[in-house]
Amino acid sequence: MIFVLSTMANQAARCNPAHELDALIDRTANGEQDAFALLYQRTNPAVYGLALSYLKNSAEAEDIAQDTFVQIWHNAHRYQHHGKPMAWILTIARNLSLMRIRKQNHLQDLPQDVWESLAIESPHLTTEDRAVLTAAFGVLSDQERRIILLHAVSGLKHREIADLLELPLATVLSKYHRALKKLKNTLQGDENQ
C-alpha cells in the first residue's frame, strides 16, 4: 500500500514538472486555448480531489474545479513564477472550496464510493490495488486522507501541503506518517485474517 501511494506521488510529480506547468500557465495568459486544455488535463484530478476533500460532495467539487479553471483562465497573467505552479492552482481551489463551505456553513459525509473513484483512478493500479485502497482509506480521518491524496495524486511535497492547508509542517508530517501507519496496520490485519 505504501509502495502504491509512493508510486502515485512520484508519477504525479513526473507528469507535472513545475517548469512545464509554468510554461502552460504563461501560454494560457497569452490566450492559448490548447495550453489551457493541457493544463486542465494535467491538473484537474488534483484540483477535483482537493475540492472533494473539503466539500465532501462530488457535484460541488466538480463546480469548484470548474470555477478554479475559470479563475486560472482569467488570472493566469497574475501568476508569479516561484517554481510552484501546482501550489498556486491548488490554493485557488482551496480558497474557492473554503468560500463555498462558509457560504453553506455545513459539511456532509463523503460517500465511500466517491473516495474510491478519486484515489483509484490511476491507470497504473491493478484491480487488487484498487480494492485494497478502497478498504484502507476508510480508516483515515478527513485530514489524513487529504494529506495522503495531495501527496499521492498531486505529487506535492509535505512543505507545499503544509502551506496549502495552512498547517505547520510538523503537523503534516505527523499526520502523513500516522496515516501511513494506519494504512499499514489495516493491511497487515487483512493479511493475517
WODA-V439670 format. One record per backbone hydrogen bond with DSSP energy under -1.0 kcal/mol. NH is the residue of the N-H (numbers start at 1). CO is the residue of the C=O. If there is no record, write none. Layout:
NH	CO
NH	CO
//
This chain:
5	1
6	2
7	3
8	4
9	5
10	6
11	7
12	8
13	9
14	10
15	11
16	12
21	17
22	18
23	19
24	20
25	21
26	22
27	23
28	24
29	25
30	26
31	28
32	27
36	32
37	33
38	34
39	35
40	36
41	37
42	38
43	39
44	40
47	43
48	44
49	45
50	46
51	47
52	48
53	49
54	50
55	51
56	52
61	57
62	58
63	59
64	60
65	61
66	62
67	63
68	64
69	65
70	66
71	67
72	68
73	69
74	70
75	71
76	72
78	75
79	76
88	84
89	85
90	86
91	87
92	88
93	89
94	90
95	91
96	92
97	93
98	94
99	95
100	96
101	97
102	98
103	99
104	100
105	101
114	111
115	111
116	112
117	113
118	114
119	115
120	116
125	122
130	126
131	127
132	128
133	129
134	130
135	131
136	132
137	133
139	136
140	137
145	141
146	142
147	143
148	144
149	145
150	146
151	147
152	148
153	149
154	149
156	150
161	157
162	158
163	159
164	160
165	161
167	162
172	168
173	169
174	170
175	171
176	172
177	173
178	174
179	175
180	176
181	177
182	178
183	179
184	180
185	181
186	182
187	183
188	184
189	185
190	186
191	187
192	188
//
